[in-house]
Amino acid sequence: MQTIDFRLEGEYVELNQLLKLVGIVDSGGAGKMLVASGEVQVDGKTELRKTCKIRAGQQVGLGDVRIRVHA
């Protein structure tokens, strides 16, 4: 399992943009499609909201990749 630590610059980052910023997808649009497919989890639950606000302390999962979001 791969773990990626992401340092949050503001209050939150949109889920599709987070996937782009850590290099999982090439664009925000590709991130939206990935979220819509039902493959992305936030804090262990499937998330279908493409622009869901991800805040410090949350974890995003996709397959064997985990993204930990820090302030």
C-alpha positions as CSV (number, residue, x, y, z in Angstrom):
1,M,0.0,0.0,0.0
2,Q,1.3,3.4,-1.0
3,T,0.7,6.4,1.4
4,I,0.9,10.0,0.2
5,D,1.0,12.8,2.7
6,F,-0.6,16.1,1.4
7,R,-0.1,19.4,3.1
8,L,-3.2,21.5,2.9
9,E,-2.5,25.2,2.0
10,G,-6.0,26.6,2.8
11,E,-9.1,25.4,4.7
12,Y,-10.0,22.6,2.2
13,V,-9.3,21.2,-1.2
14,E,-11.9,19.7,-3.5
15,L,-11.6,16.0,-4.0
16,N,-11.1,16.0,-7.7
17,Q,-8.4,18.7,-7.4
18,L,-6.6,16.7,-4.6
19,L,-6.4,13.7,-7.0
20,K,-4.8,16.0,-9.6
21,L,-2.4,17.6,-7.1
22,V,-1.0,14.3,-5.9
23,G,-0.6,13.0,-9.4
24,I,-3.2,10.3,-9.5
25,V,-4.9,11.9,-12.5
26,D,-3.7,14.4,-15.1
27,S,-6.6,16.9,-14.8
28,G,-9.5,17.9,-12.6
29,G,-11.9,16.5,-15.2
30,A,-10.3,13.1,-15.0
31,G,-10.5,13.4,-11.2
32,K,-14.3,14.0,-11.5
33,M,-14.7,10.9,-13.7
34,L,-12.7,8.8,-11.3
35,V,-14.9,10.0,-8.3
36,A,-18.1,9.4,-10.3
37,S,-17.0,5.8,-11.0
38,G,-17.3,5.0,-7.2
39,E,-13.7,4.0,-6.8
40,V,-12.7,6.8,-4.4
41,Q,-13.2,6.6,-0.6
42,V,-13.1,9.3,2.0
43,D,-12.5,8.2,5.5
44,G,-13.4,4.6,4.5
45,K,-16.7,5.4,2.8
46,T,-17.4,5.6,-1.0
47,E,-17.6,9.3,-2.0
48,L,-19.5,10.2,-5.2
49,R,-19.5,14.0,-4.7
50,K,-16.8,15.2,-7.2
51,T,-16.1,18.5,-5.4
52,C,-16.4,17.2,-1.9
53,K,-14.4,19.4,0.5
54,I,-11.4,17.5,1.9
55,R,-10.1,19.0,5.2
56,A,-7.1,18.4,7.4
57,G,-7.3,15.0,9.2
58,Q,-9.2,13.2,6.5
59,Q,-7.9,10.3,4.4
60,V,-8.7,9.5,0.8
61,G,-8.3,6.0,-0.6
62,L,-8.2,4.7,-4.1
63,G,-7.2,1.1,-4.6
64,D,-4.0,0.5,-2.7
65,V,-3.2,4.3,-2.4
66,R,-4.0,6.3,0.7
67,I,-3.7,10.1,0.8
68,R,-3.4,11.6,4.3
69,V,-4.3,15.3,4.4
70,H,-2.4,17.5,6.9
71,A,-2.8,21.1,7.9
